[in-house]
Amino acid sequence: DLGWFGFVEMLVFISIIAVGLVYVWGKGALEWE
């Protein structure tokens, strides 16, 4: 079932990006103001 495989891959991909953003934001690298 490629539908489930694609869905899980999308979740993993988004999770990695979200964790990366939170990590960078936590370090204060995204303070543009």
C-alpha positions as CSV (number, residue, x, y, z in Angstrom):
1,D,0.0,0.0,0.0
2,L,2.0,3.0,-1.3
3,G,-0.6,5.4,0.2
4,W,0.4,4.6,3.8
5,F,4.1,4.5,2.9
6,G,3.9,8.0,1.3
7,F,1.8,9.3,4.3
8,V,4.4,8.0,6.8
9,E,7.3,9.3,4.8
10,M,5.6,12.7,4.7
11,L,5.1,12.7,8.4
12,V,8.7,11.8,9.1
13,F,9.9,14.5,6.6
14,I,7.7,17.2,8.3
15,S,8.8,16.0,11.7
16,I,12.5,16.4,10.9
17,I,11.9,19.9,9.5
18,A,9.9,20.9,12.5
19,V,12.5,19.6,14.9
20,G,15.2,21.4,13.0
21,L,13.2,24.7,13.0
22,V,12.5,24.4,16.8
23,Y,16.2,23.7,17.4
24,V,17.4,26.7,15.4
25,W,14.7,28.9,16.8
26,G,15.7,27.8,20.3
27,K,19.3,28.8,19.7
28,G,18.0,32.3,18.8
29,A,19.1,32.1,15.2
30,L,15.7,33.2,13.9
31,E,15.4,36.5,15.8
32,W,15.0,38.9,12.9
33,E,13.4,41.7,14.8
